[in-house]
Each structure stands twice: as structure tokens, then as C-alpha cells.
Amino acid sequence: MSTLITDECINCGVCEPECPNEAIDDGTKGGIDFYWIDPDLCTECVGFHGEEACQEVCPVDCCIPNEEHVEGEEILLAKAVKIHADQTFPTMDELTNETSLFRNPDRKNASL
């Protein structure tokens, strides 16, 4: 499932540069005045990190699972591969708790 930013966001911007997919926008794309996450670009950091980078750095914990956009690990990895066609990613069998929150036994929000 992708992540969304709630209205508790304080617009500090600390999350935006952490996203490996540039899925976080400060509102300029949509003509709004708050940060948001494009669910078509969000991969929950699968293939990159063991936790979602935005959640790790958010000082007010406003990056939460988007229950309206549920996706599994395989779909999220395929999305990352498509977005970053010039990069090499681990296969599903090679993913670890360092590269997928689905493999992390202490995961916060991963859904299988």
C-alpha cells in the first residue's frame, strides 16, 4: 500500500528529499499548499530501504499507510524497477529486511 501524508503535516519538507522515487511533492504540482505523496510513484521504499524513508524522518508521524491504495511487495518492487529502469534491483528472492519492510519482523505498516 502506498503512503499518504495526513493533515497533521507541518510542511517542514524533511521527507521530500528522502523519497527514492520523488513521490513526495510540496504541492506545486497540484496547486495545493501542503505536501502529498503520489501513490503511482510510492513503492513504500521496497528495493531501497527496510522502512519507509518518509516515516523514518517525519517529526510528527503524519506519513501513514494509504488504505485506499493497497499493494503487495511484488507489485511495489515491480513499480520501483519500472520507475528506475536504469538501476539494478534485487529479485524477490534477494530482498532482505534491509531492502523491504515486508521482510522486517518489526515492520510498522507492511501488508502482505
N, C-alpha and C positions, 0 to 999 in steps of 0.2 A: 504494500500500500504506500502511496506517496505520503509526503508530509505536508502539513499546512501550517501557516502562521496565524495564530489567533489574534483577537483584538487587544490582548494584553501586551502586544508588541510595543516597545518603547522607541522604535525606529533608530536604534543605536547603530545598525548596519554591520555589527560584528559577524553575522552569519554569512553575508553575501560573498566575501572573498573565500570563504571556506568550502563552498559548494564546488565539487569537481566537475559538475555539469553546467554551471552557470544557470541553474534553475531558479535562483532567487533574484527577484527584481525589486528595485526600490520604489516601484510604482510608475516609473516613467513610461514603460511600455504600454501600460493600460490606462494612463492618465489618472491614476489614483495617488493618494498621498500616504501610502503605507506599503511595507514590504509584503510580498506574497511569493508563493512557490508555484511554478508551472508544473502541474502533475505529469505533463507529457515529457518533461526533462528530468524529473526527480526519480532517482534509482535507489533511494534510501542508502546511498553510498556503497551499494553492493559492487564488488570488484575493486573498491578503493580502500574502504575502512571497515573496521569491525563494529562501529557505531555510526549513527548519522552525525556528520560533522556539525550541522546546524544545531542539533540538540546539545551536543557537547559544549558549544561555546555560548549558547544563549543564556544571558544573565537572569532572565525572568521565566525560563522554561515555557515559552509560548510556541515552540515548534513541536507539534503533536501529530499523531497518525491521522491521515485523512480517510475516515471510514467510508467515504463515498468513492474512493479510488483504490480499491484493494488489488494488489498484485503480488504474486509469489516470487521467490528467489530466482527461479529460472527466467521468468519474464523480465525481471529487473536487470539481471545480468545481460540478457539479450539487448535490452534497451541501451545499456551502457556501451556495449560493443558497437551498436549502430551509431550512437552519438559520437563515439570516439573511434571511428573506423581506422584511424592511423595508429592506434595503440594496441598493445598486446595485453590480453586479459587472461586470468586463469580460467580453466574449464570448470564446469560444475563440480567435477570430482576433485579439482585442485583448490577450490575455495576453502578458506580456513576461518577461524574466529578473528583473524586479523584483516580479512577481506570481505566478510559478510556477517552482518548482525544475526542472520539466520543460524549461523554456526556458533554463536556466542551463547553459552549456557546462562549467562546473566543478562541476556538481551532485554531491553526495555519494551520495544514495540513491534518486534518482528512477528509476522503472522505466517504460518506455513500453509 
